[in-house]
Amino acid sequence: MNGITIGQYIPGNSWLHKLDPRIKIILTIILMVVIFVIPNIYIMIGLVVLYLILYLTTKLPFMRFIKGLKPILFLLTFTFILQIIYTRSGNLLYTFNFYFGLYHLLILIGIVIIYLFTAKLIPFKFLYFLLMIILIFGIQLIKIDHMLFGSYKLDVFSGGLIQGGFIFIRMVLMIGITSLLTFSTMSIDINNGLESLLSPLAKIKIPVGTLAMIFSLTLRFIPLLFDETNKIMRAQASRGVDFSEGSLKNKVTQIISLLIPMFILAFNKAEDLANAMETRGYIVGEKRTRYDELKLHIPDFIALSVTIILFVGAIISNVYL
């Protein structure tokens, strides 16, 4: 939960912070489309380089982006491995011969026991888990003739590596682009930008202002609720509750003990917010005025033009490559 970065605004004075929120929302949508239009991994790597340059020029903390990848790190690794296993296109790069016997089984049981007793002492649990998985497969590469149950092989093709890397980079870029939007834009600015972009829908009686406010509040409450959840978990841990140990029944009981204060906290926060909005004269469905009116400037048009050129280039590459 500490890795959740969605909805977190980082104050700054970079060129990205100064862009109009409407332009930033449009740029995010266009870049997301570009990610899915790009036809091969080589152009995708070029987009990664461009993204890194873009991120570094904003002077945003790069470690915050890395922490944002933590919740999906297992999914990224699992997807990459699946592509290597099941993709059979391209050139055969290497064949792994795995063996499984009595000694392998005993060693694997020992590794699992060691992991269960040491995992809670290791700060980087996912990397430790990944190391144990590599060790398990590494043990099976050693042929032990005594009591050998069987063997199997894994063919690694170049197409599997390329496809796995392609999907891996695509998912990372999706997280990175959305993070740039939330890192550089306050939730109230995102709300105003969405409301302005969706304003034509108001002519067909769609409550644009209400929908934009709901989205903005949802985005704002995600990091808030996770922070409060971490506080509750630390408070319960100080009272002897361990969420990573115990039987299935105990874990269900522990989760219930966590969910109840979370729901109470969420309803209390929602009630406080509703009271605050009411005291400030907010009325659902009524037209609201703004202190700062959104206006486009030259940097906004430059950023939009560059992104459109990038989008057209991605379309052309998808057609001719």
Secondary structure, DSSP 8 states (H G I E B T S, - for coil): -TT--TT------SHHHHS-HHHHHHHHHHHHHHHHH--SHHHHHHHHHHHHHHHHHTT--HHHHHHHHGGGHHHHHHHHHHHHHH---S-EEEEEEEEEEHHHHHHHHHHHHHHHHHGGG-S-HHHHHHHHHHHHHHHTTS---TTEEEEEEEEEEHHHHHHHHHHHHHHHHHHHHHHHHHHHS-HHHHHHHHHHHTGGGGGGT--HHHHHHHHHHHHHHHHHHHHHHHHHHHHHHTTT--TTSS-HHHHHHHHHHHHHHHHHHHHHHHHHHHHHHHHTT--TTS----SS-----HHHHHHHHHHHHHHHHHHHHHHH-
